[in-house]
Amino acid sequence: MTSGYSATLLPQLQANDSEIIITHDESTWIASMAALPMAAGCLMAGYMIELFGRRMSHLILCVPFVVGWVMIGMARTIVWILVGRFLTGLCVGLLGPVAAVFIGETSGPKYRGILLAAISLAIAVGILIAHIIGTFLNWKVTAIICGIFPLLCYIVVFFVPESPSWLLSKGQVSKATDAFFWLRGYDEESIAELKSLIKKYQMAENQKTTWRETLERIRQPTFWKPLAILLVFFFTLQFSGVNTVAFYSVTIMKDTLGDGINEYLAMIILDIVRTIMSVLACILLRIAGKRPLSIFSAFGTAISIFGLSGFLLLAPPNSSSLAWIPLVCLVSYICFVSIGLMPIPWCLTGEMFPLSVRGIGSGVSSAFNFLTFFVVVQTGPYMFRSFTTPITFAIYGAVAFFGGIFLIFFLPETRNKTLQDIEEIYMRRKDKTQP
């Protein structure tokens, strides 16, 4: 909802009868202000989830999240809006790694991919709700309604047990056992996995980790190889323009569709498509796996956005009768980016890193994602003005294309693998390189 809110907020603030008057530069800061603290939030999240636990971190963060939305809803100056956007963005950044790690540690191998992909589904639903509410209601009322959802999150998480992995890391074996069986049931496969998990933590307990040992583990291929893959993956996601489209939906619709189609209606259509494709992604992850879906998504995204760029570059002026063509390209773009590039890197942050450095790895990769998120959202309007809309979309398409090539060579498959199996992928690769 934080990502989608600015798309309807900015047109209302830029209207002639707006209570708060803003300049063009101020509008870009309002849009990007939520993205700016997200990176800092991710870096803080690694420490927070180790100190307070995954569940308690969720509960703590719901409070400032509500405060941020209320500040926006009660704003009388742009300063209040910026502070509220900063606070909600910080909470999103903190919650990103927390949610990914929590889901990764509490779900079984068969359903982990689906549940981690549900993070992107939740984002898509949030953007859709924010756009629908913002289309029909004042931006202040929209902000207050958005503030209700963190309260609902608090109520749900309150009744969920803590991550068994975190409890074991704190030596709370009895609580970890109860939590594990509450989450996973009492079948033989779950019992065997719990025994393996307890054994692993008991071995780790006998080998207390110092800061020097943590730094040494960060230097190992089991950490930096998955980190490098995720950094490129997140770079591809953000610089394919997905959040530029989300943050400046109405403006982009005006530029690409002209007067042929209502831009608010087109925006909601794209949101519905994004939500449907996010649901489909959860299903496809069980069938196809993350690697082929990621590659297919990257190249499909590139082709769609190249098509949009080509139309805008070559279409005759005042071609309102052809407005359906860029809309089809945008729908195709949303379809392809939503089934792979959006959900899968978030899935991987919760499962690719070794347990001892999972909080650090998840935090750093998520922070990089939100840092590039901020850069893309902040520079988007300037690129559209300086390079024109067709060239900007062509740049986004090129990033998606070369990102797809990278994924072909370096992205491993993690479907139906336990967290220990995934860690061993890079351990085996390390062994092969040693003489």
VOGU-3710 file (C-alpha; in Angstrom, 3 decimals, decimal comma):
1> mtsgysatll> 0,000/0,000/0,000  2,956/2,283/0,678  4,177/1,717/-2,892  0,792/2,315/-4,485  -0,339/5,277/-2,390  1,661/7,967/-4,204  0,045/7,189/-7,573  -3,253/8,711/-6,411  -1,782/11,077/-3,808  0,308/13,125/-6,258
11> pqlqandsei> -2,458/13,973/-8,773  -4,659/15,199/-5,902  -1,857/17,352/-4,463  -1,098/18,763/-7,932  -4,739/19,729/-8,530  -5,628/23,426/-8,525  -7,921/23,067/-5,503  -5,382/21,139/-3,406  -5,146/22,040/0,281  -1,352/21,603/0,100
21> iithdestwi> 0,408/23,049/-2,955  3,531/21,200/-4,137  6,162/21,737/-6,830  7,367/19,127/-9,324  10,541/18,477/-7,313  8,504/18,086/-4,134  6,293/15,527/-5,866  9,313/13,341/-6,700  10,449/13,533/-3,073  6,996/12,554/-1,827
31> asmaalpmaa> 7,061/9,536/-4,123  10,623/8,487/-3,300  10,615/9,416/0,402  9,069/6,055/1,280  11,784/4,227/-0,668  14,696/6,161/0,880  14,491/4,683/4,412  13,621/1,188/3,184  17,296/0,365/2,617  18,241/1,529/6,120
41> gclmagymie> 15,340/-0,472/7,508  16,587/-3,666/5,864  20,064/-3,241/7,356  18,543/-2,701/10,791  16,226/-5,687/10,341  19,040/-8,246/10,492  19,969/-7,096/13,997  16,356/-6,669/15,061  15,195/-10,176/14,151  18,139/-11,737/15,973
51> lfgrrmshli> 17,553/-9,622/19,087  13,754/-9,717/19,391  12,834/-12,696/17,230  10,840/-12,851/14,025  7,352/-12,751/15,554  8,048/-10,008/18,094  9,712/-7,868/15,415  6,480/-8,025/13,423  4,450/-6,922/16,421  6,804/-4,051/17,291
61> lcvpfvvgwv> 6,837/-2,672/13,742  3,056/-2,554/13,410  2,930/0,365/15,875  5,099/2,936/14,003  3,508/1,752/10,762  0,104/2,914/12,011  1,611/6,168/13,322  3,096/6,940/9,902  -0,226/6,537/8,113  -2,025/8,648/10,712
71> migmartivw> 0,555/11,435/10,263  -0,139/11,484/6,531  -3,885/11,429/7,104  -3,672/14,410/9,483  -1,074/16,360/7,482  -1,520/20,098/6,969  1,901/20,723/5,423  4,185/18,799/3,100  6,563/18,174/6,023  4,003/15,946/7,739
81> ilvgrfltgl> 3,494/14,007/4,518  7,242/13,508/4,072  7,714/12,394/7,687  4,770/10,007/7,413  6,097/8,605/4,140  9,547/8,203/5,707  8,117/6,325/8,683  5,932/3,984/6,614  8,832/3,364/4,245  11,148/2,534/7,144
91> cvgllgpvaa> 8,632/0,002/8,444  8,327/-1,590/5,006  12,116/-1,899/4,854  12,251/-3,474/8,294  9,392/-5,858/7,563  10,799/-7,103/4,244  13,624/-9,282/5,653  11,582/-10,105/8,758  8,743/-11,555/6,688  11,045/-13,420/4,291
101> vfigetsgpk> 13,094/-15,023/7,066  10,026/-15,811/9,200  8,221/-17,525/6,327  11,375/-19,308/5,173  11,995/-20,746/8,642  8,426/-21,740/9,492  7,296/-23,338/6,209  8,113/-26,764/4,780  10,105/-27,340/1,568  6,981/-28,172/-0,464
111> yrgillaais> 5,161/-24,939/0,323  8,006/-22,541/1,096  8,151/-21,185/-2,454  4,423/-20,523/-2,575  4,352/-18,826/0,814  7,382/-16,662/0,050  5,841/-15,714/-3,292  2,766/-14,642/-1,324  4,841/-11,644/-0,158  4,657/-10,262/-3,696
121> laiavgilia> 0,985/-11,213/-3,857  0,386/-9,190/-0,690  2,239/-6,234/-2,241  0,123/-6,499/-5,399  -3,106/-6,637/-3,390  -1,957/-3,675/-1,286  -1,206/-1,589/-4,380  -4,608/-2,495/-5,851  -6,462/-1,549/-2,659  -4,545/1,735/-2,312
131> hiigtflnwk> -5,285/2,661/-5,936  -8,988/1,799/-5,706  -9,482/3,711/-2,453  -7,391/6,644/-3,689  -9,319/6,844/-6,959  -12,635/7,444/-5,202  -11,659/9,028/-1,870  -9,603/11,979/-0,646  -5,914/11,247/-0,008  -6,302/11,904/3,737
141> vtaiicgifp> -9,128/9,394/4,109  -7,136/6,915/2,038  -4,160/7,231/4,405  -6,301/6,574/7,482  -7,828/3,484/5,856  -4,349/2,248/4,932  -3,393/2,577/8,601  -6,000/-0,027/9,552  -4,102/-2,848/7,841  -1,026/-2,849/10,137
151> llcyivvffv> -3,485/-3,202/13,032  -4,989/-6,274/11,370  -1,477/-7,635/10,876  -0,766/-7,195/14,590  -3,875/-9,184/15,529  -3,022/-12,068/13,180  0,668/-12,349/14,118  -0,169/-12,136/17,832  -1,654/-15,652/17,687  1,229/-17,181/15,683
161> pespswllsk> 4,179/-18,858/17,486  7,777/-17,705/17,175  10,127/-19,205/14,582  11,436/-22,582/15,846  14,845/-21,793/14,344  15,170/-18,590/16,371  13,974/-20,314/19,556  16,572/-23,057/19,073  19,269/-20,437/18,532  18,358/-19,098/21,981
171> gqvskatdaf> 18,462/-22,571/23,558  14,681/-22,796/24,040  14,298/-26,373/22,771  10,928/-27,077/24,414  9,283/-23,933/23,024  10,873/-24,576/19,635  9,442/-28,098/19,561  5,944/-26,885/20,435  6,142/-24,115/17,829  7,439/-26,496/15,146
181> fwlrgydees> 4,611/-28,996/15,637  2,022/-26,173/15,783  3,269/-24,927/12,424  4,077/-28,181/10,641  2,084/-30,981/12,255  3,239/-34,359/13,601  3,933/-36,413/10,445  7,125/-38,460/10,109  8,750/-36,029/7,690  8,244/-33,118/10,096
191> iaelkslikk> 9,570/-35,118/13,056  12,696/-36,077/11,089  13,281/-32,470/10,030  12,872/-31,245/13,616  15,415/-33,780/14,884  17,861/-32,687/12,187  17,264/-29,037/13,074  17,810/-29,622/16,811  20,994/-31,575/16,105  22,327/-28,773/13,942
201> yqmaenqktt> 21,651/-26,160/16,607  23,203/-28,303/19,319  26,364/-28,534/17,237  26,277/-24,781/16,710  25,785/-24,255/20,449  29,086/-26,019/21,091  30,772/-23,655/18,668  29,904/-20,138/19,822  30,298/-17,647/17,019  32,462/-14,572/17,535
211> wretlerirq> 32,406/-11,457/15,394  35,644/-12,582/13,772  34,088/-15,924/12,859  31,035/-14,153/11,469  33,268/-12,009/9,263  35,049/-15,146/8,114  31,731/-16,753/7,181  30,767/-13,663/5,202  33,909/-14,161/3,131  32,900/-17,733/2,260
221> ptfwkplail> 31,306/-18,591/-1,121  28,258/-19,899/0,758  27,517/-16,250/1,606  28,866/-14,021/-1,139  27,800/-16,156/-4,107  24,080/-16,145/-3,235  24,451/-12,488/-2,220  25,902/-11,590/-5,635  23,093/-13,460/-7,403  20,446/-11,678/-5,345
231> lvffftlqfs> 22,000/-8,243/-5,878  21,900/-8,698/-9,657  18,387/-10,150/-9,414  17,086/-7,181/-7,410  18,897/-4,747/-9,732  17,152/-6,374/-12,692  13,796/-6,158/-10,923  14,048/-2,486/-10,019  15,689/-1,204/-13,205  13,124/-2,996/-15,334
241> gvntvafysv> 10,916/-0,132/-14,128  8,329/-2,052/-12,128  8,119/0,466/-9,279  8,311/3,445/-11,610  5,091/2,155/-13,144  3,579/1,581/-9,674  4,548/5,001/-8,252  3,725/7,116/-11,304  0,891/5,022/-12,749  -1,489/7,881/-13,526
251> timkdtlgdg> 1,218/10,073/-15,077  2,534/7,205/-17,201  -0,987/6,343/-18,333  -1,512/9,918/-19,510  1,771/9,876/-21,450  1,335/6,449/-23,048  -2,417/6,188/-23,594  -3,226/9,809/-24,382  -6,900/10,735/-24,192  -8,130/7,438/-25,605
261> ineylamiil> -8,543/5,633/-22,262  -9,313/6,771/-18,721  -5,954/6,600/-16,966  -7,402/5,701/-13,555  -9,393/2,823/-15,047  -6,310/1,606/-16,911  -4,259/1,807/-13,706  -6,754/-0,356/-11,816  -6,842/-2,831/-14,719  -3,062/-3,187/-14,435
271> divrtimsvl> -3,386/-3,652/-10,674  -5,941/-6,427/-11,135  -3,698/-8,111/-13,696  -0,735/-7,811/-11,306  -2,751/-9,432/-8,516  -3,997/-12,284/-10,719  -0,492/-12,964/-12,009  0,882/-12,928/-8,463  -1,612/-15,675/-7,591  -0,561/-17,557/-10,723
281> acillriagk> 3,092/-17,167/-9,718  2,399/-18,976/-6,449  0,994/-21,906/-8,441  3,710/-21,916/-11,106  6,454/-21,985/-8,487  5,217/-25,436/-7,433  5,088/-26,668/-11,027  7,983/-25,034/-12,852  10,415/-23,993/-10,133  12,145/-20,690/-9,533
291> rplsifsafg> 14,962/-20,873/-12,099  12,965/-21,387/-15,343  10,244/-19,021/-14,159  12,791/-16,281/-13,420  14,412/-16,575/-16,845  11,053/-16,675/-18,648  9,882/-13,645/-16,682  13,005/-11,595/-17,445  12,875/-12,125/-21,202  9,092/-11,700/-21,344
301> taisifglsg> 9,433/-8,426/-19,445  12,110/-7,235/-21,868  10,046/-8,079/-24,956  6,918/-6,384/-23,571  8,630/-3,159/-22,629  10,603/-3,077/-25,891  7,256/-3,343/-27,673  5,873/-0,420/-25,665  8,981/1,636/-26,375  8,791/0,874/-30,098
311> flllappnss> 5,134/1,872/-30,328  5,672/5,163/-28,503  8,656/5,906/-30,739  7,011/5,078/-34,066  3,295/5,759/-33,507  1,871/8,776/-35,354  0,718/11,723/-33,217  -2,910/11,891/-32,091  -3,344/8,144/-32,632  -6,023/7,748/-29,964
321> slawiplvcl> -7,593/4,870/-31,906  -4,428/2,864/-31,252  -4,379/3,506/-27,491  -5,168/-0,174/-26,902  -1,702/-1,193/-28,179  0,363/0,428/-25,381  -2,235/-0,806/-22,878  -1,723/-4,370/-24,139  2,047/-3,894/-23,866  1,700/-2,617/-20,299
331> vsyicfvsig> -0,590/-5,511/-19,355  1,877/-7,966/-20,895  4,714/-6,251/-19,030  2,882/-6,537/-15,709  2,082/-10,203/-16,422  5,674/-11,178/-17,084  7,266/-9,158/-14,285  4,717/-10,428/-11,743  5,281/-14,156/-12,309  9,036/-14,124/-11,741
341> lmpipwcltg> 11,057/-10,955/-11,288  8,851/-9,633/-8,486  8,222/-12,648/-6,227  11,252/-14,888/-6,714  14,113/-12,736/-5,332  12,073/-12,309/-2,141  11,663/-16,080/-1,993  15,412/-16,522/-2,307  16,306/-14,057/0,466  14,620/-16,362/2,960
351> emfplsvrgi> 16,306/-19,574/1,850  19,633/-19,073/0,016  21,847/-17,965/2,914  23,394/-20,198/5,607  21,611/-20,030/8,937  24,524/-18,349/10,732  24,455/-15,340/8,368  20,861/-15,480/7,125  19,846/-12,299/8,923  22,828/-10,404/7,503
361> gsgvssafnf> 22,383/-11,762/3,984  18,665/-11,109/3,915  19,158/-7,604/5,307  21,939/-6,611/2,887  20,184/-7,959/-0,212  16,859/-6,388/0,778  18,606/-3,087/1,555  20,175/-3,089/-1,901  16,751/-3,733/-3,406  15,232/-0,728/-1,670
371> ltffvvvqtg> 18,259/1,451/-2,424  17,833/0,770/-6,143  14,089/1,178/-5,578  14,748/4,726/-4,326  17,117/5,523/-7,208  14,641/4,317/-9,837  11,653/6,150/-8,346  13,670/9,340/-7,806  15,216/9,355/-11,290  12,169/8,086/-13,201
381> pymfrsfttp> 10,541/11,485/-13,894  13,897/13,021/-14,877  14,591/10,152/-17,285  11,154/10,542/-18,868  11,826/14,272/-19,373  15,483/14,028/-20,419  15,511/10,853/-22,534  11,793/10,801/-23,474  9,386/8,049/-22,450  10,253/5,611/-25,301
391> itfaiygava> 14,006/5,715/-24,614  13,474/5,329/-20,861  11,364/2,218/-21,417  13,993/0,890/-23,835  16,623/1,246/-21,091  14,384/-0,659/-18,678  13,918/-3,374/-21,304  17,672/-3,704/-21,853  18,229/-4,217/-18,122  15,600/-6,980/-18,045
401> ffggifliff> 17,150/-8,657/-21,100  20,717/-8,735/-19,770  19,408/-9,727/-16,336  17,778/-12,749/-17,957  21,104/-13,751/-19,509  22,776/-13,525/-16,097  20,113/-15,726/-14,507  20,624/-18,409/-17,168  24,237/-18,871/-16,104  24,156/-18,297/-12,350
411> lpetrnktlq> 20,737/-18,914/-10,745  20,410/-22,383/-9,116  17,132/-24,234/-8,582  15,923/-24,470/-4,960  12,503/-26,071/-5,479  11,635/-28,831/-2,975  14,997/-28,468/-1,228  15,406/-28,046/2,517  17,400/-25,093/3,821  20,289/-27,483/4,536
421> dieeiymrrk> 20,170/-28,791/0,932  20,353/-25,252/-0,448  23,329/-24,403/1,752  25,122/-27,515/0,497  24,783/-26,332/-3,132  27,422/-23,673/-2,543  29,464/-25,887/-0,253  29,768/-28,449/-3,064  30,712/-25,713/-5,527  33,380/-24,528/-3,119
431> dktqp> 34,759/-28,071/-2,774  34,960/-28,477/-6,555  37,099/-25,355/-6,870  39,565/-26,468/-4,216  42,615/-28,485/-5,346
//
